[in-house]
Amino acid sequence: MQTDKTEESRIVPTAKQLAYQDWEFGLFLHFGLRTFYEGYADFDERKMTPADFNPVQLDCEQWIRTAKEAGMEYAVLTAKHHDGFSNWPSKYSRFTVEASPWKDGKGDVVREYVDACRKYGVKVGLYYSPYDGSADFYSQDAQAYDDYFVNQITELLSDYGDIDILWFDGCGSENHEYDWPRIIGTIRRLQPSILIFNMGDPDFRWIGNEDGIAPIPCWNTVESADFSIYTEKKEQFGKRLWLPAECDVQMRQNGSTWFYSDNDEHMVKSVDELMGLYYLSIGRGTNLLLNIGPNREGLLPAKDTAHLTAFGDEIRRRFGGPIASLDACRQEGRQWRYKASMPHIIDHIIIQENLTDGECVLSFTVSVLSAKTHTPVAVYEGRNIGHKAIIRIPAVKVAGVIVEVTACDGEPVLRELSFHYAGDTDS
């Protein structure tokens, strides 16, 4: 069956969007002055002072080396969160690392983080909260705040080399009007290749929850998107856009803060739960951005680090050595047929669509050829494939597998197809 989706078929990703989707897995780093205030929540009214910021063992290389070893391809650091504290010595604020005792006011967290990313080949992302609780003029003088916004963004995008992601958090901005044409114009002029998250002129979007779970189906084209946990109002684009989704989630299931806390180590997710989120995000075609808050010494906490490392090991164990791939399959129309030389057990099928010309597949089935009689038996029905669909089935011995596209817009092209046996684990 071919379904007419002419309008969507014209919507194609940019090269940088396709590259972003290939990164798949990233590390979110919430770190700043709030790290030194136990229990400090978003929009907390307690006053903070830079005098308390002093991460004496700060080691951004430990952060990024751990991420790389876990298989992460990018990272996003809070350059400035809602409280307004700047992790770099901004000339446009006194509420920065320069006013702290750390390195006698000569330190720059953003610089050390960017340098670490470059050393380990990890893509550089910077989080910048448009809302700023330290700026008295935020709600009183919109033009003055736009000046401040543009000036700080100019520092971040001028002084640290190429930045891959600028991550805008919509929280706190629900009823504020920014001069987006001016802000976006500055960003695109300074860094034409940058990817913008969520607001202004986004290149990729928030999935709409902070649980790390993508829905079924999760299409790459949308005409509106969620932008804040504090409102059900969506950002309307006026037309359909290619905006791949990202799932962000905490390593520690602490609803009150994404920053480090002394009191939530028992909430560190198990490898089993992390693998579940992997299936529910990357396995549904989105990216996964997993948050860990560095501690007050400036290090990733030991338990979080151990679980992240074990998570990366488990991903590689399950999917690092496919039994067979696309080159072992024969295409017949809209079917891809794999025939095993000898029957063997599988429990995963991974499919990737070639998205260069947009999203084509609207539904598909997976059938196995039974080991004894070679009878085709349907074991899975899906909708979109998108960047990646990880299909987990009960372990079964097969003589082959048939993947069939049952509805599409145009002729489908698979980028990759692989078959795996991970077996049961006690992660």
GUPA-783239 format. One record per atom (N, C-alpha, C): residue in one letter; z, y, x. Coordinates in steps of 0.02 Angstrom, whole numbers. Layout:
BEGIN
type:z:y:x
a:Z:Y:X
...
***
This chain:
BEGIN
type:z:y:x
m:0:-60:42
m:0:0:0
m:0:62:44
q:-41:110:25
q:-41:175:61
q:-19:229:13
t:30:268:33
t:56:321:-10
t:32:388:16
d:13:432:-30
d:-13:498:-10
d:45:545:2
k:54:564:65
k:104:614:83
k:69:665:128
t:14:692:103
t:-29:734:143
t:8:792:175
e:51:824:136
e:87:883:162
e:129:864:222
e:169:808:216
e:212:789:271
e:172:764:331
s:114:735:318
s:76:707:373
s:54:760:422
r:50:821:399
r:30:876:444
r:88:901:487
i:148:880:471
i:207:904:507
i:218:860:568
v:211:889:626
v:216:850:688
v:269:881:733
p:299:841:776
p:349:868:822
p:317:903:881
t:356:947:912
t:335:975:976
t:352:926:1032
a:323:937:1090
a:337:893:1147
a:412:893:1164
k:444:952:1158
k:515:954:1176
k:558:920:1124
q:536:919:1061
q:573:882:1010
q:568:807:1022
l:509:784:1040
l:501:713:1056
l:543:693:1116
a:545:737:1166
a:586:724:1225
a:660:720:1206
y:682:767:1164
y:752:767:1141
y:769:701:1106
q:724:676:1064
q:738:614:1028
q:744:555:1076
d:709:558:1131
d:715:505:1181
d:782:507:1218
w:815:564:1220
w:879:567:1254
w:931:524:1218
e:930:524:1153
e:970:481:1109
e:1046:492:1112
f:1076:491:1171
f:1149:484:1176
f:1176:538:1222
g:1223:578:1197
g:1250:633:1236
g:1326:639:1232
l:1354:677:1279
l:1426:689:1282
l:1441:760:1259
f:1485:767:1210
f:1508:831:1185
f:1574:845:1221
l:1582:906:1248
l:1641:924:1287
l:1673:986:1257
h:1728:977:1221
h:1766:1034:1196
h:1821:1049:1246
f:1814:1106:1279
f:1861:1125:1332
f:1864:1201:1336
g:1924:1228:1344
g:1932:1300:1349
g:2005:1319:1345
l:2019:1380:1327
l:2088:1403:1322
l:2128:1362:1272
r:2095:1342:1218
r:2129:1303:1166
r:2157:1238:1193
t:2127:1212:1246
t:2151:1150:1277
t:2224:1156:1296
f:2247:1216:1311
f:2315:1227:1336
f:2364:1245:1281
y:2342:1241:1218
y:2385:1255:1160
y:2386:1195:1115
e:2438:1154:1122
e:2443:1093:1083
e:2441:1108:1008
g:2399:1072:973
g:2395:1077:900
g:2357:1137:874
y:2325:1175:918
y:2288:1234:897
y:2226:1212:859
a:2219:1236:797
a:2164:1216:754
a:2113:1272:747
d:2054:1256:720
d:2004:1307:708
d:2033:1364:667
f:2019:1426:688
f:2040:1486:652
f:2117:1493:649
d:2151:1461:696
d:2223:1467:702
d:2240:1540:716
e:2292:1566:685
e:2309:1637:694
e:2356:1649:752
r:2378:1596:786
r:2421:1606:844
r:2383:1642:899
k:2415:1689:930
k:2384:1725:985
k:2383:1682:1048
m:2329:1688:1085
m:2323:1652:1148
m:2311:1702:1204
t:2331:1683:1264
t:2320:1726:1322
t:2285:1687:1377
p:2236:1716:1411
p:2203:1683:1467
p:2250:1664:1523
a:2310:1694:1523
a:2359:1677:1575
a:2379:1604:1573
d:2366:1570:1517
d:2384:1500:1510
d:2328:1452:1530
f:2270:1479:1548
f:2214:1437:1567
f:2217:1422:1641
n:2231:1359:1659
n:2236:1343:1730
n:2225:1268:1742
p:2163:1245:1735
p:2148:1174:1746
p:2143:1159:1821
v:2200:1147:1852
v:2203:1146:1925
v:2162:1090:1958
q:2147:1037:1920
q:2107:982:1949
q:2038:979:1918
l:2014:1033:1890
l:1950:1032:1855
l:1897:996:1897
d:1865:946:1866
d:1814:907:1900
d:1757:892:1852
c:1710:939:1847
c:1654:929:1802
c:1610:871:1824
e:1611:856:1888
e:1572:798:1911
e:1601:733:1882
q:1667:730:1874
q:1696:671:1843
q:1672:664:1771
w:1667:720:1735
w:1643:718:1666
w:1572:689:1663
i:1528:719:1704
i:1457:704:1698
i:1440:637:1731
r:1474:620:1784
r:1464:554:1814
r:1482:499:1765
t:1538:508:1730
t:1558:459:1679
t:1506:454:1624
a:1481:512:1602
a:1429:512:1550
a:1367:475:1572
k:1345:489:1634
k:1284:457:1660
k:1293:382:1665
e:1351:360:1689
e:1364:289:1697
e:1366:253:1630
a:1383:290:1577
a:1385:261:1509
a:1317:261:1476
g:1266:290:1509
g:1199:290:1481
g:1182:353:1443
m:1224:405:1448
m:1210:468:1414
m:1158:508:1452
e:1113:540:1416
e:1059:578:1447
e:1069:653:1444
y:1117:677:1402
y:1128:749:1397
y:1202:761:1382
a:1222:824:1391
a:1290:845:1378
a:1290:914:1347
v:1342:930:1309
v:1349:996:1278
v:1421:1019:1288
l:1430:1074:1323
l:1496:1103:1338
l:1507:1166:1296
t:1568:1173:1271
t:1587:1234:1235
t:1592:1292:1285
a:1539:1331:1290
a:1542:1391:1331
a:1587:1442:1298
k:1583:1446:1231
k:1628:1489:1193
k:1637:1458:1124
h:1700:1445:1106
h:1715:1417:1040
h:1735:1473:993
h:1758:1454:933
h:1773:1504:881
h:1826:1555:902
d:1871:1535:948
d:1924:1580:969
d:1898:1637:1013
g:1835:1630:1039
g:1804:1684:1077
g:1815:1682:1151
f:1855:1633:1176
f:1868:1629:1248
f:1805:1606:1284
s:1784:1644:1334
s:1723:1628:1371
s:1739:1588:1433
n:1707:1530:1439
n:1717:1486:1496
n:1678:1509:1558
w:1652:1569:1555
w:1619:1600:1612
w:1643:1672:1616
p:1637:1705:1673
p:1662:1774:1680
p:1615:1825:1648
s:1613:1826:1582
s:1569:1871:1546
s:1588:1944:1558
k:1538:1986:1570
k:1550:2058:1580
k:1564:2093:1513
y:1555:2058:1458
y:1561:2090:1393
y:1624:2072:1355
s:1671:2040:1390
s:1734:2021:1360
s:1788:2019:1413
r:1849:2033:1393
r:1906:2025:1439
r:1942:1959:1425
f:1918:1923:1375
f:1949:1860:1353
f:1910:1802:1384
t:1916:1797:1451
t:1874:1750:1488
t:1913:1716:1544
v:1880:1670:1579
v:1911:1637:1637
v:1930:1688:1691
e:1897:1744:1694
e:1911:1794:1745
e:1981:1823:1738
a:2007:1821:1676
a:2074:1847:1663
a:2128:1794:1671
s:2110:1736:1696
s:2157:1680:1702
s:2179:1672:1775
p:2233:1634:1786
p:2255:1621:1855
p:2213:1568:1890
w:2172:1532:1853
w:2131:1479:1882
w:2084:1508:1936
k:2090:1481:1995
k:2051:1504:2053
k:2055:1580:2062
d:2115:1606:2046
d:2128:1678:2053
d:2077:1720:2016
g:2056:1695:1958
g:2009:1732:1917
g:1937:1731:1941
k:1923:1689:1991
k:1855:1686:2019
k:1818:1622:1998
g:1847:1584:1952
g:1816:1522:1930
g:1764:1532:1876
d:1723:1481:1866
d:1670:1483:1816
d:1657:1411:1794
v:1685:1393:1736
v:1678:1325:1711
v:1604:1309:1697
v:1569:1356:1668
v:1499:1345:1651
v:1459:1329:1715
r:1471:1366:1768
r:1435:1354:1831
r:1449:1284:1858
e:1512:1264:1859
e:1529:1198:1886
e:1500:1143:1842
y:1500:1154:1778
y:1472:1104:1731
y:1396:1098:1740
v:1362:1155:1743
v:1289:1153:1752
v:1270:1120:1818
d:1306:1136:1871
d:1292:1106:1936
d:1302:1030:1934
a:1354:1008:1898
a:1367:936:1893
a:1311:901:1855
c:1288:933:1800
c:1232:904:1762
c:1170:896:1806
r:1156:947:1845
r:1097:944:1888
r:1104:889:1941
k:1164:882:1967
k:1176:831:2019
k:1162:761:1993
y:1182:749:1931
y:1177:681:1904
y:1117:671:1857
g:1074:722:1852
g:1014:714:1811
g:1028:711:1737
v:1078:747:1714
v:1095:750:1643
v:1071:816:1615
k:1039:815:1557
k:1014:875:1525
k:1072:921:1506
v:1062:987:1515
v:1116:1036:1507
v:1116:1066:1437
g:1171:1060:1402
g:1180:1093:1338
g:1240:1139:1339
l:1233:1197:1308
l:1289:1244:1301
l:1301:1258:1227
y:1364:1250:1207
y:1386:1266:1139
y:1408:1339:1139
y:1384:1376:1088
y:1405:1446:1081
y:1420:1458:1008
s:1481:1476:993
s:1500:1491:923
s:1477:1561:904
p:1432:1567:856
p:1413:1635:833
p:1475:1674:808
y:1519:1639:772
y:1582:1672:751
y:1627:1680:812
d:1663:1736:815
d:1706:1751:872
d:1770:1783:847
g:1825:1745:851
g:1890:1770:827
g:1921:1821:873
s:1895:1831:933
s:1924:1879:979
s:1892:1948:973
a:1836:1952:937
a:1799:2015:931
a:1821:2051:867
d:1859:2104:874
d:1884:2141:815
d:1828:2168:772
f:1770:2181:803
f:1715:2213:767
f:1670:2162:733
y:1687:2098:736
y:1643:2046:708
y:1627:2060:635
s:1678:2076:595
s:1667:2088:524
s:1662:2163:507
q:1671:2206:557
q:1673:2278:543
q:1609:2315:563
d:1575:2289:614
d:1515:2324:640
d:1464:2270:660
a:1421:2252:612
a:1374:2198:624
a:1327:2213:682
q:1305:2275:689
q:1259:2291:743
q:1293:2285:811
a:1355:2309:814
a:1392:2304:877
a:1402:2230:896
y:1415:2189:845
y:1425:2118:859
y:1359:2085:880
d:1304:2105:850
d:1239:2078:871
d:1225:2096:944
d:1244:2157:964
d:1237:2178:1034
d:1277:2131:1080
y:1339:2118:1060
y:1383:2075:1098
y:1354:2004:1102
f:1332:1978:1046
f:1301:1912:1041
f:1242:1907:1090
v:1197:1955:1086
v:1137:1954:1128
v:1156:1961:1202
n:1205:2004:1217
n:1225:2013:1287
n:1254:1950:1317
q:1297:1916:1278
q:1327:1854:1305
q:1275:1798:1312
i:1232:1792:1262
i:1179:1741:1266
i:1133:1755:1325
t:1120:1819:1338
t:1077:1837:1394
t:1109:1815:1460
e:1175:1824:1466
e:1209:1800:1527
e:1201:1725:1535
l:1213:1688:1482
l:1210:1615:1486
l:1140:1589:1502
l:1090:1624:1476
l:1021:1601:1485
l:986:1633:1544
s:1020:1678:1579
s:990:1710:1638
s:1021:1689:1704
d:1084:1670:1702
d:1122:1662:1764
d:1131:1589:1786
y:1109:1540:1746
y:1124:1471:1761
y:1063:1426:1765
g:1004:1455:1773
g:944:1415:1776
g:924:1389:1708
d:882:1337:1708
d:857:1309:1645
d:913:1276:1606
i:918:1296:1543
i:965:1266:1496
i:924:1227:1445
d:942:1165:1431
d:902:1123:1388
d:919:1131:1314
i:983:1143:1299
i:1006:1149:1229
i:1052:1209:1222
l:1042:1247:1169
l:1090:1298:1147
l:1115:1275:1078
w:1179:1258:1075
w:1208:1225:1017
w:1248:1275:976
f:1221:1296:918
f:1255:1344:875
f:1295:1308:821
d:1359:1320:819
d:1404:1294:767
d:1408:1345:711
g:1395:1323:650
g:1394:1370:593
g:1463:1386:565
c:1514:1351:586
c:1581:1362:558
c:1604:1434:572
g:1627:1468:519
g:1650:1537:524
g:1596:1587:508
s:1533:1564:507
s:1477:1610:495
s:1451:1607:423
e:1488:1575:379
e:1462:1560:312
e:1439:1622:274
n:1472:1679:283
n:1453:1739:245
n:1435:1797:289
h:1415:1782:351
h:1398:1835:398
h:1323:1838:409
e:1296:1899:412
e:1225:1909:425
e:1215:1928:498
y:1177:1888:533
y:1160:1904:603
y:1088:1929:606
d:1073:1966:657
d:1004:1988:668
d:967:1932:704
w:951:1880:666
w:920:1822:696
w:854:1836:730
p:810:1877:702
p:747:1891:738
p:759:1918:808
r:808:1963:815
r:823:1990:881
r:855:1937:926
i:903:1900:899
i:938:1849:939
i:890:1794:961
i:851:1768:914
i:805:1714:931
i:750:1739:978
g:728:1800:966
g:677:1828:1010
g:700:1831:1082
t:764:1850:1091
t:792:1852:1158
t:796:1783:1189
i:819:1734:1149
i:826:1666:1175
i:759:1637:1195
r:709:1645:1151
r:643:1615:1165
r:609:1650:1224
r:623:1714:1233
r:593:1750:1290
r:625:1727:1355
l:691:1718:1355
l:726:1700:1416
l:715:1626:1435
q:713:1583:1384
q:708:1511:1396
q:659:1481:1345
p:594:1487:1357
p:545:1463:1308
p:550:1389:1292
s:577:1349:1337
s:579:1276:1327
s:645:1252:1297
i:691:1297:1282
i:757:1277:1258
i:753:1248:1188
l:799:1202:1173
l:806:1175:1106
l:867:1208:1073
i:857:1234:1013
i:911:1267:976
i:935:1220:921
f:1000:1213:917
f:1031:1171:866
f:1056:1212:807
n:1035:1193:747
n:1071:1209:685
n:1058:1277:653
m:1052:1331:690
m:1049:1397:659
m:995:1440:691
g:973:1491:653
g:927:1541:679
g:855:1517:676
d:836:1476:722
d:769:1447:726
d:776:1377:756
p:804:1331:717
p:825:1267:747
p:766:1222:766
d:778:1183:820
d:731:1131:840
d:758:1062:820
f:823:1057:807
f:851:996:780
f:912:1014:738
r:935:968:697
r:982:985:645
r:1044:941:647
w:1097:966:614
w:1158:929:603
w:1148:878:548
i:1179:820:554
i:1169:768:504
i:1206:784:439
g:1256:829:442
g:1292:849:381
g:1362:821:375
n:1384:782:425
n:1453:758:427
n:1475:754:500
e:1541:747:509
e:1568:740:577
e:1594:670:589
d:1564:622:555
d:1584:552:560
d:1537:509:601
g:1481:538:624
g:1434:501:665
g:1390:453:626
i:1381:467:561
i:1345:420:518
i:1284:455:487
a:1225:426:499
a:1164:450:469
a:1150:411:404
p:1119:444:355
p:1104:410:292
p:1041:367:297
i:1029:327:246
i:966:291:238
i:931:318:176
p:867:339:180
p:829:348:243
p:850:413:276
c:831:421:339
c:844:483:375
c:778:507:403
w:742:548:364
w:676:571:383
w:681:627:435
n:630:635:474
n:628:688:524
n:605:755:495
t:576:754:435
t:553:817:404
t:600:836:347
v:620:899:346
v:666:924:294
v:646:995:276
e:667:1017:217
e:655:1087:197
e:719:1126:193
s:776:1092:203
s:841:1126:206
s:888:1082:248
a:943:1112:270
a:990:1074:311
a:1060:1103:303
d:1110:1059:309
d:1180:1081:312
d:1191:1117:378
f:1238:1166:377
f:1252:1201:440
f:1326:1211:453
s:1370:1193:406
s:1441:1203:416
s:1480:1155:372
i:1537:1130:397
i:1579:1087:357
i:1616:1126:303
y:1614:1192:307
y:1654:1233:260
y:1614:1257:199
t:1554:1235:192
t:1515:1254:134
t:1465:1199:116
e:1452:1193:51
e:1400:1145:29
e:1332:1179:26
k:1331:1245:36
k:1268:1281:37
k:1226:1260:97
k:1162:1249:85
k:1117:1228:138
k:1074:1286:162
e:1052:1281:224
e:1004:1329:251
e:935:1310:225
q:904:1355:187
q:838:1342:159
q:784:1369:205
f:734:1328:221
f:683:1348:269
f:620:1375:236
g:611:1364:171
g:552:1389:136
g:491:1345:146
k:495:1297:190
k:441:1249:201
k:471:1189:236
r:433:1135:238
r:457:1076:273
r:447:1083:348
l:498:1064:386
l:496:1069:458
l:514:1002:489
w:488:991:549
w:509:933:588
w:574:951:623
l:629:922:601
l:695:936:629
l:733:870:636
p:727:837:693
p:765:776:702
p:839:790:698
a:878:739:679
a:949:748:666
a:991:723:724
e:1051:753:729
e:1100:732:778
e:1166:719:743
c:1198:663:759
c:1264:645:733
c:1316:663:786
d:1363:707:768
d:1418:722:814
d:1482:691:786
v:1523:664:832
v:1583:629:812
v:1633:630:869
q:1697:626:853
q:1751:628:902
q:1766:558:929
m:1781:554:994
m:1807:492:1022
m:1875:477:991
r:1914:529:979
r:1979:521:947
r:1974:545:875
q:1998:504:829
q:1989:520:758
q:2042:570:735
n:2041:629:766
n:2089:682:750
n:2053:736:712
g:2068:742:648
g:2032:790:606
g:2048:862:622
s:2104:876:655
s:2125:945:664
s:2095:978:726
t:2073:939:774
t:2047:970:835
t:1998:924:871
w:1948:955:902
w:1902:919:946
w:1923:928:1019
f:1974:969:1030
f:1999:980:1098
f:2052:928:1115
y:2072:927:1177
y:2122:879:1200
y:2189:890:1164
s:2222:835:1150
s:2290:837:1123
s:2332:784:1157
d:2397:799:1165
d:2444:749:1193
d:2461:695:1142
n:2445:708:1078
n:2473:667:1025
n:2423:621:989
d:2363:612:1017
d:2315:571:979
d:2281:518:1022
e:2312:501:1078
e:2281:449:1120
e:2272:384:1082
h:2319:370:1035
h:2314:308:996
h:2254:307:949
m:2222:365:942
m:2163:370:898
m:2097:358:934
v:2099:345:999
v:2037:332:1035
v:2002:272:1003
k:1939:280:988
k:1901:229:953
k:1892:167:998
s:1895:109:968
s:1881:47:1003
s:1806:42:1017
v:1788:-1:1063
v:1718:-13:1077
v:1683:-41:1015
d:1718:-81:977
d:1688:-109:916
d:1670:-53:867
e:1715:-4:857
e:1699:51:812
e:1644:95:841
l:1645:106:906
l:1593:146:937
l:1524:113:929
m:1522:47:936
m:1458:12:926
m:1435:19:853
g:1483:18:806
g:1464:29:736
g:1431:97:727
l:1458:149:759
l:1428:215:755
l:1360:217:789
y:1351:179:841
y:1287:175:875
y:1233:149:827
y:1249:96:790
y:1202:70:741
y:1189:121:685
l:1240:159:666
l:1235:204:609
l:1205:272:628
s:1192:283:692
s:1162:346:714
s:1097:331:751
i:1101:311:814
i:1042:295:852
i:1001:240:818
g:1037:192:789
g:1003:138:753
g:968:160:690
r:981:222:668
r:947:250:609
r:902:308:628
g:887:314:692
g:837:362:715
g:862:430:735
t:928:440:737
t:956:505:757
t:983:501:828
n:1003:557:855
n:1041:558:918
n:1116:553:903
l:1154:532:952
l:1226:526:946
l:1259:570:999
l:1300:618:977
l:1337:663:1022
l:1411:647:1015
l:1439:613:1064
l:1508:588:1062
l:1554:635:1100
n:1606:660:1066
n:1650:710:1095
n:1711:679:1130
i:1725:706:1190
i:1788:694:1224
i:1814:762:1248
g:1877:776:1235
g:1907:838:1259
g:1940:828:1327
p:1914:859:1380
p:1948:856:1445
p:2020:881:1439
n:2065:853:1479
n:2136:869:1472
n:2154:933:1510
r:2218:948:1514
r:2240:1012:1542
r:2234:1014:1618
e:2224:958:1649
e:2209:957:1721
e:2135:971:1733
g:2094:963:1680
g:2023:973:1688
g:1984:908:1698
l:2014:852:1676
l:1984:786:1685
l:1974:752:1617
l:1925:708:1612
l:1920:665:1553
l:1980:618:1554
p:2016:611:1498
p:2075:567:1498
p:2056:495:1513
a:2103:458:1543
a:2089:391:1568
a:2068:343:1512
k:2102:343:1456
k:2086:295:1403
k:2018:310:1373
d:2003:373:1361
d:1938:393:1334
d:1883:372:1382
t:1895:384:1447
t:1846:366:1498
t:1833:291:1498
a:1887:252:1495
a:1880:179:1496
a:1841:154:1436
h:1854:182:1377
h:1819:160:1317
h:1745:181:1318
l:1732:241:1345
l:1663:263:1350
l:1624:218:1398
t:1655:202:1454
t:1623:159:1504
t:1609:90:1474
a:1658:62:1438
a:1649:-4:1408
a:1596:-1:1353
f:1592:54:1317
f:1541:64:1266
f:1471:62:1297
g:1463:99:1352
g:1399:98:1386
g:1380:28:1410
d:1430:-8:1436
d:1417:-76:1460
d:1395:-121:1402
e:1427:-112:1344
e:1410:-154:1286
e:1341:-139:1259
i:1321:-75:1259
i:1253:-58:1238
i:1203:-93:1284
r:1215:-90:1348
r:1169:-123:1395
r:1169:-198:1387
r:1228:-227:1375
r:1232:-299:1366
r:1191:-321:1305
r:1197:-284:1251
r:1162:-304:1189
r:1087:-293:1193
f:1067:-236:1223
f:997:-216:1216
f:959:-207:1282
g:994:-219:1338
g:962:-206:1403
g:911:-258:1425
g:914:-318:1395
g:868:-371:1416
g:834:-404:1356
p:783:-373:1327
p:750:-403:1268
p:718:-469:1285
i:718:-514:1236
i:685:-579:1244
i:609:-570:1247
a:584:-524:1206
a:512:-509:1205
a:503:-438:1179
s:446:-408:1197
s:432:-339:1177
s:363:-334:1145
l:341:-272:1134
l:279:-260:1098
l:219:-294:1130
d:218:-297:1196
d:160:-326:1229
d:153:-401:1217
a:206:-432:1188
a:202:-503:1170
a:181:-513:1097
c:166:-458:1062
c:148:-461:992
c:72:-450:982
r:47:-478:927
r:-23:-468:908
r:-25:-427:844
q:-64:-374:844
q:-70:-333:784
q:-128:-358:741
e:-113:-367:677
e:-164:-385:627
e:-157:-337:569
g:-199:-286:568
g:-193:-234:516
g:-128:-198:523
r:-86:-202:472
r:-21:-169:474
r:35:-219:485
q:18:-274:515
q:67:-324:535
q:68:-329:612
w:129:-340:638
w:137:-356:709
w:171:-424:712
r:136:-472:743
r:158:-542:744
r:179:-563:814
y:239:-589:817
y:265:-617:880
y:272:-692:872
k:245:-730:919
k:251:-803:919
k:286:-824:983
a:343:-858:975
a:382:-880:1033
a:351:-942:1064
s:354:-947:1130
s:330:-1008:1163
s:373:-1068:1146
m:438:-1055:1136
m:486:-1105:1112
m:533:-1070:1064
p:554:-1104:1009
p:601:-1071:963
p:664:-1048:998
h:689:-990:979
h:750:-962:1009
h:788:-921:957
i:850:-905:973
i:892:-868:926
i:882:-793:937
i:880:-755:881
i:882:-682:884
i:934:-657:834
d:959:-597:846
d:1002:-564:796
d:989:-489:792
h:941:-464:830
h:921:-394:826
h:845:-387:833
i:818:-342:795
i:749:-320:804
i:750:-244:811
i:721:-217:863
i:718:-145:873
i:646:-122:867
i:635:-73:824
i:568:-47:812
i:567:28:825
q:516:52:859
q:506:124:869
q:435:142:846
e:431:194:806
e:365:219:785
e:340:271:834
n:276:273:846
n:246:326:885
n:243:388:841
l:283:439:858
l:290:498:815
l:248:557:838
t:205:547:885
t:166:603:912
t:128:641:858
d:101:604:810
d:63:635:755
d:103:637:690
g:169:634:696
g:212:638:637
g:237:570:616
e:276:570:562
e:307:509:537
e:261:478:485
c:241:416:496
c:191:383:455
c:222:329:410
v:267:288:438
v:293:230:402
v:341:252:347
l:328:227:286
l:370:243:228
l:412:183:207
s:389:123:222
s:429:63:210
s:400:5:251
f:442:-44:265
f:420:-101:306
f:465:-161:292
t:442:-219:311
t:481:-280:305
t:482:-316:373
v:534:-355:383
v:538:-400:440
v:547:-471:414
s:503:-515:434
s:508:-586:416
s:514:-627:480
v:550:-683:476
v:553:-729:532
v:513:-791:514
l:485:-822:565
l:454:-888:556
l:506:-940:574
s:525:-981:525
s:580:-1028:535
s:564:-1076:592
a:617:-1097:627
a:608:-1136:688
a:576:-1204:675
k:592:-1237:619
k:567:-1304:607
k:498:-1305:576
t:489:-1268:521
t:427:-1272:483
t:381:-1212:493
h:404:-1163:529
h:365:-1102:543
h:347:-1065:478
t:392:-1071:429
t:382:-1038:365
t:405:-965:369
p:364:-916:347
p:387:-847:348
p:440:-834:295
v:496:-804:315
v:550:-788:270
v:571:-715:282
a:568:-674:230
a:588:-604:237
a:663:-600:248
v:684:-562:299
v:755:-554:313
v:778:-482:310
y:730:-435:304
y:750:-364:302
y:694:-323:270
e:715:-275:229
e:669:-224:202
e:696:-156:220
g:654:-114:250
g:676:-48:270
g:630:7:244
r:650:69:254
r:609:125:235
r:579:156:298
n:605:213:320
n:574:242:380
n:595:205:443
i:551:205:492
i:568:181:559
i:588:240:602
g:546:292:603
g:562:352:642
g:566:337:716
h:610:374:749
h:617:365:822
h:639:294:839
k:687:268:802
k:711:200:817
k:746:172:756
a:731:109:742
a:768:71:691
a:796:9:724
i:862:2:726
i:894:-57:753
i:915:-101:694
i:884:-158:689
i:896:-203:632
i:938:-261:656
r:996:-267:627
r:1043:-319:646
r:1044:-372:591
i:1032:-434:609
i:1030:-489:561
i:1076:-544:585
p:1097:-590:540
p:1134:-648:563
p:1092:-688:613
a:1125:-717:662
a:1090:-755:714
a:1049:-811:681
v:986:-815:701
v:941:-865:672
v:892:-887:725
k:877:-953:726
k:827:-978:773
k:759:-968:742
v:713:-939:781
v:648:-922:753
v:592:-949:798
a:536:-961:766
a:475:-977:803
a:432:-915:812
g:451:-863:776
g:414:-800:780
g:441:-749:732
v:414:-689:734
v:435:-634:692
v:373:-596:669
i:374:-572:606
i:320:-530:580
i:351:-465:556
v:328:-410:582
v:346:-343:558
v:285:-316:521
e:295:-297:458
e:240:-272:417
e:256:-205:387
v:212:-157:397
v:219:-92:364
v:190:-99:294
t:231:-87:243
t:211:-98:173
t:192:-35:136
a:210:23:163
a:188:87:135
a:186:138:192
c:134:179:192
c:127:225:248
c:83:283:228
d:85:334:270
d:41:392:263
d:-4:392:325
g:-63:365:318
g:-107:358:376
g:-96:290:408
e:-125:281:467
e:-119:217:502
e:-58:217:548
p:-12:171:537
p:48:170:579
p:34:145:649
v:72:173:697
v:68:152:766
v:139:139:791
l:150:80:817
l:216:66:845
l:217:84:919
r:271:114:939
r:281:132:1009
r:314:75:1047
e:361:41:1012
e:396:-15:1043
e:421:-62:988
l:426:-125:1005
l:453:-177:961
l:484:-228:1007
s:548:-245:996
s:581:-293:1040
s:630:-336:1001
f:643:-394:1029
f:684:-445:997
f:742:-463:1045
h:802:-469:1016
h:862:-477:1057
h:909:-528:1028
y:950:-557:1071
y:1007:-598:1049
y:1068:-574:1086
a:1113:-541:1049
a:1174:-514:1079
a:1232:-562:1072
g:1233:-602:1017
g:1288:-649:1007
g:1350:-613:982
d:1400:-652:962
d:1462:-625:938
d:1504:-598:997
t:1540:-544:984
t:1584:-516:1036
t:1651:-500:1005
d:1700:-492:1048
d:1766:-469:1026
d:1781:-402:1059
s:1736:-353:1048
s:1741:-288:1082
s:1805:-254:1062
***
